[in-house]
Amino acid sequence: MKVLVMKNKEEASKRAFELLLADIKNGGHILGLATGSTPLDLYQQIVKSDLDCSKLISINLDEYVGIAPTNPQSYHYFMQHNLFDQKPFMKSFIPDGMNFNAAEVIKHYNQVLKNYPIDTQILGIGTNGHIGFNEPGTAFDSQTHQVKLTTATIEANARFFASAAEVPQKAYTMGIGSIMKAKHIILLAFGKQKAAALTATINGPLTTEVPASILQSHPNVTILADQAAASKL
Ligand SMILES: O=P(O)(O)OC[C@H]1O[C@](O)(CO)[C@@H](O)[C@@H]1O
């Protein structure tokens, strides 16, 4: 586990882009992508660059259940607006949040993950140490599943909605087991609200109570943090 503490999120995102480019130059072409505010600067780096994404495949971590892809609060919209409109990929997979048949969504997404093994997985981290929407208590070998969001996650994500009551209660997420199959994981953490989760991830015991702590057992993880997120390390 490499931990790089950078001056700020802009510097950290620039380094993340350089690491991503290196993986692509080494033949990596299947990218696991994250949403939320953390990866925004990285996606802007990609958009501003001359990287040609038309031969790349993307697989997103998660999507809310019950929000249409045209809804600005959906992760489909987030990815389209922040990356794919400007840098279209050859194929992009995001769980179908409008399909309420969870078994169908899960079967399809597990097949996608089998067909397209992830080379580089970009991760953010929740204030409760979640990765994707894998909340505390999720099994380390979990595959794609539907999750009931915790109050902490709903409150943290309420900032994107008119109120916490509007935040969906459920989501589809790639499992921890699938995340751990990625060849290289780049975890980004910015802001003091991530400091407790980050130190638990890096220095704490390996426990399902801190989903990201499983990364201690992955052979190729790069953590990029700004000073605030690293303040408890
Ligand atoms: O980057 P943010 O907005 O702090 O979100 C942190 C985490 O929460 C999620 O968006 C899920 O709520 C994750 O995908 C993300 O890594």
The ligand as a MOL file (V3000), in Angstrom:
LIG
                    3D

  0  0  0     0  0            999 V3000
M  V30 BEGIN CTAB
M  V30 COUNTS 16 16 0 0 0
M  V30 BEGIN ATOM
M  V30 1 O -16.3800 11.5450 -3.0540 0
M  V30 2 P -17.4970 11.7670 -2.0690 0
M  V30 3 O -18.5840 12.6160 -2.6250 0
M  V30 4 O -16.9830 12.2230 -0.7240 0
M  V30 5 O -18.1660 10.3100 -1.8740 0
M  V30 6 C -17.4120 9.3270 -1.2220 0
M  V30 7 C -17.9670 7.9840 -1.5820 0
M  V30 8 O -19.3950 7.9720 -1.5210 0
M  V30 9 C -19.8950 7.3870 -2.7400 0
M  V30 10 O -20.1860 8.3870 -3.6670 0
M  V30 11 C -21.1190 6.5810 -2.4430 0
M  V30 12 O -21.9050 7.3640 -1.6360 0
M  V30 13 C -18.7750 6.5500 -3.2060 0
M  V30 14 O -18.8990 6.1140 -4.5280 0
M  V30 15 C -17.6680 7.5270 -2.9880 0
M  V30 16 O -16.4240 6.9140 -3.0870 0
M  V30 END ATOM
M  V30 BEGIN BOND
M  V30 1 2 1 2
M  V30 2 1 2 3
M  V30 3 1 2 4
M  V30 4 1 2 5
M  V30 5 1 5 6
M  V30 6 1 6 7
M  V30 7 1 7 8
M  V30 8 1 7 15
M  V30 9 1 8 9
M  V30 10 1 9 10
M  V30 11 1 9 11
M  V30 12 1 9 13
M  V30 13 1 11 12
M  V30 14 1 13 14
M  V30 15 1 13 15
M  V30 16 1 15 16
M  V30 END BOND
M  V30 END CTAB
M  END
